[in-house]
Amino acid sequence: FPSLLLRSELQDSYDYVVVGGGTGGMTLANRLSEDGTKMVLVIEAGPLDAYEKDIMIPRFYIGASGAGISKYDWNISTIPQPQLNNRSIVMTQGKLIGGGSCLNAMVFDRGTPADYDAWAELGNPGWDFAGLFPYFKRSETFTPPLEQQAADLGITYNPECHGFNGPVQSSFCAYTYPTHSNFLTAMASLGVNRPLDQGCGDSLGAYVTTHSIHPTNQSRSSSRTAYYDPAVGRPNLHVLTEHQVTKLVTTKQDSKVVVTAVEYASSKDATKQTVNVKEEAILSAGALHSPHLLQLSGIGPSSLLSQYGIETLVDLPGVGHNLQDHCVSGTAASDLNNATFDAEQGELYYNERQGRWTDGLPSALAFMPLLNWTNLGESILQGMTPSNAIAYLPDGTDAPVAAGYMSQVESVVKMHRARSTAAQELMYLNGGTAFISIIMHPLSRGTVSLTSIDPFVNPLVDTRYLTHPADGQLLVDAIRYNREIIATEAIQQTGAVEVSPGPEVISEKDLLASVKKSVSTVWHPSGTCAMLPYEQGGVVDPDLMVYGVLNLRVVDASVMPILPGAHMQATIYAIAEKVFF
Ligand SMILES: Cc1cc2nc3c(=O)[nH]c(=O)nc-3n(C[C@H](O)[C@H](O)[C@H](O)COP(=O)(O)OP(=O)(O)OC[C@H]3O[C@@H](n4cnc5c(N)ncnc54)[C@H](O)[C@@H]3O)c2cc1C
């Protein structure tokens, strides 16, 4: 791996220093270093993986393996959540070259046009669907479904909505459970449409999705394989792994702050080193660590920084606020898998690159607008009005952050009313073992905050899932909807019966209690350095430049002002592809 450097081989200064070699960071580093006149350094806290099967074979993605791969994970959990019976939720976050794109479930999709148009309407010109569309395409090499697969599962696509030369592979899993047809038939019987192609923004309805999987060898396509591997030999791209950035070194120029260097260390006890920044520093440390690093560097809410004796260089109340995540709860049906089946499928994978092991997160799903699946839509929407919502923000939320939140809620309600976005994503898991519902536009907001001036102490993550009652109501009603699906003739043919929460759990109160017992995450934290106007609690402007700092950007999940009604990675690749070009 020639561009992995020892610290002693580093130059004194670089044109660009990218903090974090994950999904967004490696994309940027690759594109910036296409210009051979620019020296680019990536500093990544984690190592380079060794193409282990847990990373590369879809069957073993971290969620499927249960416990995960702690050496490639930051091993962070939320603080105990009082509203969830004091449970802490495990918040897996990649700590390796490729970041989350090496651990994720590989679903590769886009939201609806409304999801991104809302970003633009919130004060970010150019970040609507039309503005992002070329960059979605630029990041992607799309492989259409095989003829038989398309016929069996009714997969349709529009080539005009896809890229065919981009670094990230997007394809349909070689294997689909036979019961996926039952699911699609069941959804059709409930009146749910089959969209032409989610790549065009036509993502509402039930269908089989694309994954970031290489269609030839059926292995993971990540920012490591897509953006790191091809750039590894460039003399102007240096990558320092297993070193954690501890602080941005700054000076003042007129009224603005300038980043002059980046400080890093290999461990808590190691001597801290610095590398100079000629043009820009770029934070791509993810939605938990980018705000943490800003706070450690004196850029954040002064009320928080003063508690730790950190001088406030830029008072930005939004840093670490507006934490949003796609939370999930489900209805378990019968277990359709067994160990013998799995062993047979393993053999099939190694011999032919076919079978169940080519399938990461099961690919049959439905994105459902609010008013299309719940009869309680109108009353849930009433409870979502911005003036109601503000009461559910964390205590002590600064006025600009609250103002930005009100605008976000307005956008979300508008989209729900127009049925232009998904309120839930319904996943048909493992060929029918569970129907899981993921809230696409949660109104609960959490925080990420430092708890020590020691950068090696992880930030405190408080996701505050279900603190806005509408999020809980949606998950409760999703269980009722799952029961309707299980009762359809097509699903009954699979032999599925509800095992959890159990058909005896019926009242609103009991259903909510069961949701609170089970609610978890699909690991999509975002919004903590939101791209919003300054007076709305924004942290970065539409060029993703941090307010009050001359040469600092944030390029990762934390800049999303509102979560899209989709999984994250395709959007993060597009953000990183777009920001400089
Ligand atoms: C288990 C799991 C399943 C998921 N499933 C899907 C899915 O199926 N589809 C989908 O689209 N999305 C999925 N996601 C979400 C998606 O993968 C993430 O949202 C995305 O990868 C985040 O990209 P990022 O660039 O914001 O951060 P990351 O990719 O996490 O990159 C941040 C990088 O910065 C490094 N870093 C942090 N702090 C420092 C520091 N101080 N110094 C140096 N380096 C630092 C980290 O080690 C990491 O490598 C999943 C995520 C997880 C964890």
The ligand as a Tripos MOL2 file, in Angstrom:
@<TRIPOS>MOLECULE
LIG
   53    58     1     0     0
SMALL
NO_CHARGES

@<TRIPOS>ATOM
      1 C1        -23.7980   -0.7830   10.3950 C.3       1 LIG1
      2 C2        -24.2020    0.2870    9.4110 C.ar      1 LIG1
      3 C3        -25.1090   -0.0130    8.3940 C.ar      1 LIG1
      4 C4        -25.4760    0.9670    7.4710 C.ar      1 LIG1
      5 N1        -26.2410    0.6220    6.3890 N.ar      1 LIG1
      6 C5        -26.3640    1.4990    5.3640 C.ar      1 LIG1
      7 C6        -26.9110    1.0870    4.1190 C.ar      1 LIG1
      8 O1        -27.2830   -0.0670    3.9270 O.2       1 LIG1
      9 N2        -26.9730    2.0050    3.1220 N.ar      1 LIG1
     10 C7        -26.5520    3.2940    3.2910 C.ar      1 LIG1
     11 O2        -26.6720    4.0740    2.3450 O.2       1 LIG1
     12 N3        -26.0470    3.7130    4.4500 N.ar      1 LIG1
     13 C8        -25.8970    2.8390    5.4730 C.ar      1 LIG1
     14 N4        -25.2800    3.2170    6.6220 N.ar      1 LIG1
     15 C9        -24.9050    4.6390    6.7890 C.3       1 LIG1
     16 C10       -23.7000    5.0800    5.9740 C.3       1 LIG1
     17 O3        -22.7750    4.0430    5.8220 O.3       1 LIG1
     18 C11       -23.0600    6.2800    6.6900 C.3       1 LIG1
     19 O4        -24.0370    7.2740    6.8290 O.3       1 LIG1
     20 C12       -21.8890    6.8680    5.9270 C.3       1 LIG1
     21 O5        -20.9270    5.8760    5.6640 O.3       1 LIG1
     22 C13       -21.2780    8.0160    6.7080 C.3       1 LIG1
     23 O6        -20.3030    8.6410    5.9060 O.3       1 LIG1
     24 P1        -19.4400    9.8430    6.4750 P.3       1 LIG1
     25 O7        -18.5140   10.2530    5.4230 O.co2     1 LIG1
     26 O8        -20.3540   10.8460    7.0590 O.co2     1 LIG1
     27 O9        -18.6690    9.2280    7.7300 O.3       1 LIG1
     28 P2        -17.7790    7.9140    7.8190 P.3       1 LIG1
     29 O10       -17.8700    7.0920    6.5910 O.co2     1 LIG1
     30 O11       -18.1190    7.2770    9.1110 O.co2     1 LIG1
     31 O12       -16.2890    8.4790    7.8710 O.3       1 LIG1
     32 C14       -15.7630    9.1800    8.9590 C.3       1 LIG1
     33 C15       -14.3060    8.7710    9.0860 C.3       1 LIG1
     34 O13       -13.6320    9.7140    9.8960 O.3       1 LIG1
     35 C16       -12.7590    9.0140   10.7700 C.3       1 LIG1
     36 N5        -12.5270    9.8720   11.9320 N.ar      1 LIG1
     37 C17       -13.4220   10.2720   12.8640 C.ar      1 LIG1
     38 N6        -12.8330   11.0840   13.7610 N.ar      1 LIG1
     39 C18       -11.5370   11.2010   13.3950 C.ar      1 LIG1
     40 C19       -10.4370   11.9090   13.9220 C.ar      1 LIG1
     41 N7        -10.5450   12.6680   15.0190 N.pl3     1 LIG1
     42 N8         -9.2380   11.7990   13.2860 N.ar      1 LIG1
     43 C20        -9.0980   11.0390   12.1760 C.ar      1 LIG1
     44 N9        -10.1330   10.3320   11.6340 N.ar      1 LIG1
     45 C21       -11.3410   10.4280   12.2310 C.ar      1 LIG1
     46 C22       -13.5200    7.7390   11.0940 C.3       1 LIG1
     47 O14       -12.6660    6.7440   11.6030 O.3       1 LIG1
     48 C23       -14.1420    7.3990    9.7490 C.3       1 LIG1
     49 O15       -13.3170    6.5800    8.9650 O.3       1 LIG1
     50 C24       -24.9420    2.2870    7.5890 C.ar      1 LIG1
     51 C25       -24.0400    2.5860    8.6040 C.ar      1 LIG1
     52 C26       -23.6570    1.6140    9.5050 C.ar      1 LIG1
     53 C27       -22.6570    1.9680   10.5660 C.3       1 LIG1
@<TRIPOS>BOND
     1     1     2 1
     2     2     3 ar
     3     2    52 ar
     4     3     4 ar
     5     4     5 ar
     6     4    50 ar
     7     5     6 ar
     8     6     7 ar
     9     6    13 1
    10     7     8 2
    11     7     9 ar
    12     9    10 ar
    13    10    11 2
    14    10    12 ar
    15    12    13 ar
    16    13    14 ar
    17    14    15 1
    18    14    50 ar
    19    15    16 1
    20    16    17 1
    21    16    18 1
    22    18    19 1
    23    18    20 1
    24    20    21 1
    25    20    22 1
    26    22    23 1
    27    23    24 1
    28    24    25 2
    29    24    26 1
    30    24    27 1
    31    27    28 1
    32    28    29 2
    33    28    30 1
    34    28    31 1
    35    31    32 1
    36    32    33 1
    37    33    34 1
    38    33    48 1
    39    34    35 1
    40    35    36 1
    41    35    46 1
    42    36    37 ar
    43    36    45 ar
    44    37    38 ar
    45    38    39 ar
    46    39    40 ar
    47    39    45 ar
    48    40    41 1
    49    40    42 ar
    50    42    43 ar
    51    43    44 ar
    52    44    45 ar
    53    46    47 1
    54    46    48 1
    55    48    49 1
    56    50    51 ar
    57    51    52 ar
    58    52    53 1
@<TRIPOS>SUBSTRUCTURE
     1 LIG1         1 GROUP 0 **** ****
